[in-house]
Amino acid sequence: MNLRKLINRLHDITQRGQGRLEAGEATILRADGKPVGVFRDLDGRLHAVSAICTHLNWELAFDSGSHAWVCPKHGARFSTDGAVLEGPATIALSAFCLPETLRNRL
C-alpha cells in the first residue's frame, strides 16, 4: 500500500481528538480497516503494534493504569511493544512501522 493511501485511511488520531499523544497516552488508529495501537512512552518514543489479540482476534483496549494492551474477551495482556505479559495469548503482537509523516502528526 502506498503512503498516501495509508495516511488517507488512518483516522481518530487520538481518543481526545486533539491530534497529539502525550507521554503515557495511547490510541487506536485504523490502517486498511485494521486496528493499530499506538503508545507514546515517557521518553516521547512511539510504539505501534497490531491491536488484535493473537488468542482469538478480539480488538484490544489500552489500560492506562498499567500501560498495557488488554483483550476484553479473555484478559490477555501485552506490553506497549507487543510482548505477551499474561495469557491466554502466547504469541506477541506484530509491530507496525509508522511512516515518518504520521509520527510527526502524533
HUGI-V677120 format. One record per pair of residues at least 6 apart in sequence whose ideal C-beta (glycine too) atoms are under 8 Angstrom apart, sorted by the first residue. I is the first residue (numbers start at 1). J is the second residue. D is the distance in Angstrom with one decimal. If there is no record, write none. Layout:
# HUGI-V677120
I:J:D
I:J:D
This chain:
# HUGI-V677120
1:32:6.7
3:99:5.4
3:101:6.8
6:31:5.9
6:32:7.9
6:99:6.7
6:102:7.7
7:99:7.4
7:101:6.5
7:102:6.5
9:30:6.5
9:31:5.9
9:32:5.9
9:33:7.6
10:29:4.8
10:30:6.3
10:31:6.1
10:102:6.7
11:29:7.2
11:30:6.0
12:27:6.9
12:28:7.4
12:29:6.8
12:30:7.4
13:19:5.0
13:27:6.8
13:29:7.2
13:105:6.4
13:106:6.5
14:20:6.9
14:21:5.6
14:25:7.1
14:27:4.7
14:106:7.7
15:25:7.9
15:27:5.3
19:105:6.8
19:106:8.0
20:106:6.8
21:27:6.3
21:38:6.8
21:39:7.8
21:40:4.2
21:46:7.4
21:106:5.2
22:40:6.7
23:40:5.6
23:41:6.8
23:42:4.9
23:43:7.7
23:44:6.3
24:40:7.1
24:41:7.6
24:42:6.3
24:64:7.1
24:67:6.7
25:39:7.4
25:40:5.8
25:64:7.4
26:37:6.2
26:38:6.3
26:39:4.2
26:40:7.5
26:62:4.1
26:64:7.2
26:67:7.9
26:69:7.9
26:80:7.4
27:37:7.7
27:38:5.6
27:62:7.8
28:35:4.8
28:36:6.8
28:37:5.5
28:38:7.5
28:51:5.1
28:59:7.6
28:60:7.8
28:62:7.6
29:35:7.4
29:36:4.8
29:38:6.0
30:36:7.2
31:96:7.4
34:50:7.2
34:52:7.0
35:50:7.4
35:51:3.7
35:52:6.3
35:59:5.3
35:60:7.4
36:48:5.6
36:49:7.2
36:50:6.6
36:51:5.9
36:96:4.8
37:48:6.9
37:49:5.2
37:50:7.4
37:51:3.8
37:60:6.1
37:62:6.6
37:69:5.4
37:93:7.6
38:46:5.9
38:47:7.1
38:48:4.8
38:98:7.0
38:106:6.3
39:46:7.2
39:47:4.8
39:48:7.9
39:62:7.2
39:67:7.0
39:80:4.2
40:46:5.6
40:47:7.8
40:106:7.1
41:47:6.5
41:80:6.7
46:98:6.3
46:103:5.8
46:106:6.0
47:80:4.7
47:81:5.5
48:95:6.9
48:96:4.1
48:97:7.2
48:98:4.9
49:69:7.0
49:78:7.3
49:80:7.6
49:81:7.0
49:82:4.1
49:93:4.1
49:94:6.5
49:95:5.7
49:96:5.9
50:82:7.5
50:93:4.9
50:94:4.5
50:96:6.3
51:59:5.9
51:60:4.6
51:69:6.7
51:93:7.7
52:58:7.2
52:59:6.2
52:60:6.9
52:93:7.7
53:59:7.7
53:60:5.8
53:71:3.9
53:73:6.9
53:74:7.7
53:76:5.5
53:89:5.9
54:76:7.7
54:84:7.9
54:89:4.8
54:90:7.5
54:91:4.0
54:92:7.1
54:93:6.5
55:71:6.5
55:73:7.7
55:74:6.0
55:76:5.2
55:87:7.7
55:88:5.2
55:89:4.0
55:90:7.8
56:71:7.9
56:73:6.1
56:74:6.9
58:71:5.2
58:72:6.4
58:73:4.3
58:74:7.9
60:69:4.4
60:70:6.2
60:71:5.7
60:72:7.8
60:78:7.1
60:93:7.9
61:69:7.4
61:70:5.5
61:72:5.8
62:68:7.6
62:69:5.9
62:70:7.3
63:69:7.6
63:70:4.9
63:77:7.6
66:77:7.7
67:80:5.8
68:77:4.8
68:78:6.3
68:79:6.3
68:80:7.2
68:85:5.9
69:77:7.1
69:78:4.3
69:79:7.7
69:80:7.2
69:82:7.8
69:93:6.9
70:76:7.4
70:77:5.3
70:78:7.7
71:77:7.6
71:89:7.0
74:88:5.3
75:86:6.9
75:88:7.8
76:84:7.1
76:86:6.3
76:87:6.0
76:88:5.8
76:89:3.8
77:84:7.7
77:85:4.2
77:86:4.1
78:84:6.0
78:85:6.0
78:89:7.2
78:92:7.1
78:93:5.2
79:85:5.7
81:95:7.4
82:92:4.7
82:93:3.4
82:94:6.8
82:95:6.0
83:92:5.3
84:90:6.3
84:91:7.1
84:92:5.7
98:106:7.5
